[in-house]
């Protein structure tokens, strides 16, 4: 069995250079899990914040579950969600963010083969405009060479 991807943060790969990736569980309510199974999530504005040796996922939009019988009046789709990681990983990430000016962004939201909702987060460094242009150019060249190789066959 493979993991079932709910959503990916394509903008993170465009705006940041990903140095290292980690896997983390999330503390979710039951209706949020059902909403994720429907694919109603958006990682674009998400980020990870650290507070008292804990990591929190902020700005990730998980839409309310449509078929929910009891509607929660004050449901915030962008609420803070606690990440479940080893304390050593959290401390290591928090110190690197504090010291080197890096950031931690969510990359992918998925269900593990056992059916558990997970988020892949990445330690990232912001790209400059020149770097973005360079990576776009490199991607276009790779695409062109793949096209040429396919045409020759």
JOWO-V436344 format. One record per pair of residues at least 12 apart in sequence whose ideal C-beta (glycine too) atoms are under 10 Angstrom apart, sorted by the first residue. I is the first residue (numbers start at 0). J is the second residue. Records with the same first field share a line. If there is no record, write none. Layout:
I = J + J
This chain:
0 = 111 + 112 + 113 + 114
1 = 109 + 111 + 112
2 = 107 + 109 + 110 + 111 + 112 + 113 + 115 + 117 + 119
3 = 35 + 36 + 38 + 109 + 110 + 111 + 112 + 114
4 = 38 + 107 + 108 + 109 + 110 + 119
5 = 34 + 35 + 36 + 37 + 38 + 39 + 40 + 42 + 61 + 107 + 108 + 109 + 110 + 116 + 117 + 118
6 = 35 + 38 + 39 + 40 + 41 + 42 + 43 + 59 + 60 + 61 + 105 + 107 + 108 + 109
7 = 42 + 105 + 106 + 107 + 108 + 109 + 119
8 = 41 + 42 + 43 + 44 + 45 + 59 + 104 + 105 + 106 + 107 + 108 + 118 + 119 + 120 + 121
9 = 42 + 43 + 106
10 = 42 + 43 + 44 + 45 + 104
11 = 42 + 43 + 45 + 46 + 102 + 104 + 105 + 106 + 107 + 120 + 121 + 123
12 = 104 + 106 + 121 + 123 + 126 + 134
13 = 126 + 131 + 134 + 135
14 = 102 + 104 + 123 + 125 + 126 + 130 + 131
15 = 101 + 102 + 103 + 104 + 106 + 121 + 122 + 123 + 124 + 125 + 126 + 130
16 = 101 + 121 + 122 + 123 + 124 + 125 + 126 + 127 + 130 + 131 + 134
17 = 104 + 106 + 119 + 120 + 121 + 122 + 123 + 124
18 = 95 + 99 + 101 + 121 + 122 + 123 + 124
19 = 91 + 92 + 95 + 101 + 103 + 120 + 121 + 122 + 123
20 = 106 + 107 + 119 + 120 + 121 + 122 + 123
21 = 47 + 54 + 82 + 84 + 85 + 88 + 89 + 91 + 92 + 103 + 106 + 118 + 119 + 120 + 121 + 122
22 = 83 + 84 + 88 + 107 + 109 + 111 + 117 + 118 + 119 + 120
23 = 47 + 54 + 56 + 81 + 82 + 83 + 84 + 85 + 88 + 89 + 103 + 105 + 117 + 118 + 119 + 120
24 = 81 + 82 + 83 + 84 + 111 + 115 + 116 + 117 + 118
25 = 55 + 56 + 59 + 61 + 80 + 81 + 82 + 83 + 105 + 108 + 115 + 116 + 117 + 118
26 = 55 + 56 + 79 + 80 + 81 + 82 + 83 + 116
27 = 61 + 80 + 81 + 116
28 = 61 + 64 + 71 + 74 + 78 + 80
29 = 64 + 67
30 = 61 + 63 + 64 + 65 + 66 + 67 + 68 + 69 + 70 + 71 + 74
31 = 61 + 62 + 63 + 64 + 74 + 76 + 78 + 80 + 116
32 = 61 + 64 + 110 + 114 + 115 + 116
33 = 63 + 64 + 65 + 66 + 67
34 = 61 + 62 + 63 + 64 + 65 + 66 + 67 + 76
35 = 61 + 62 + 64 + 108 + 109 + 110 + 116
36 = 64 + 110 + 114 + 116
37 = 62 + 64 + 65 + 66
38 = 62 + 108
39 = 60 + 61 + 62 + 63 + 64 + 65 + 76
40 = 59 + 60 + 61 + 62 + 76 + 105 + 108 + 116 + 118
41 = 58 + 59 + 60 + 61 + 62 + 76 + 77 + 108
42 = 56 + 58 + 59 + 60 + 61 + 104 + 105 + 106 + 107 + 108 + 118 + 119
43 = 58 + 59 + 60 + 104 + 105
44 = 57 + 58 + 59 + 60 + 77 + 104 + 105
45 = 57 + 58 + 59 + 60 + 77 + 80 + 103 + 104 + 105 + 106 + 108 + 118 + 120
46 = 58 + 59 + 102 + 103 + 104 + 105 + 120 + 123
47 = 59 + 82 + 84 + 89 + 92 + 93 + 96 + 102 + 103 + 104 + 105 + 118 + 120 + 121 + 122
48 = 79 + 82 + 93 + 96 + 102 + 103
49 = 82 + 89 + 90 + 92 + 93 + 94 + 96 + 97 + 103
50 = 79 + 81 + 93
51 = 93
52 = 86 + 89 + 90 + 93
53 = 81 + 82 + 83 + 84 + 86 + 89 + 93
54 = 80 + 81 + 82 + 83 + 84 + 86 + 88 + 89 + 90 + 92 + 93 + 103 + 120
55 = 78 + 79 + 80 + 81 + 82
56 = 78 + 79 + 80 + 81 + 82 + 103 + 105 + 108 + 118 + 120
57 = 77 + 78 + 79 + 80 + 105
58 = 77 + 78 + 79 + 104 + 105
59 = 76 + 77 + 78 + 79 + 80 + 105 + 108 + 118
60 = 75 + 76 + 77 + 78
61 = 74 + 75 + 76 + 77 + 78 + 80 + 108 + 116
62 = 74 + 76
63 = 75 + 76
80 = 116 + 118
82 = 103 + 105 + 117 + 118 + 120
83 = 115 + 117 + 118
84 = 120
88 = 120
91 = 122
92 = 120 + 122
95 = 122
96 = 122 + 123
99 = 122 + 124
100 = 124 + 125
101 = 121 + 122 + 123 + 124 + 125
102 = 121 + 122 + 123 + 124 + 125
103 = 120 + 121 + 122 + 123
104 = 120 + 121 + 122 + 123 + 125
105 = 118 + 119 + 120 + 121
106 = 118 + 119 + 120 + 121 + 123
107 = 119 + 120 + 121
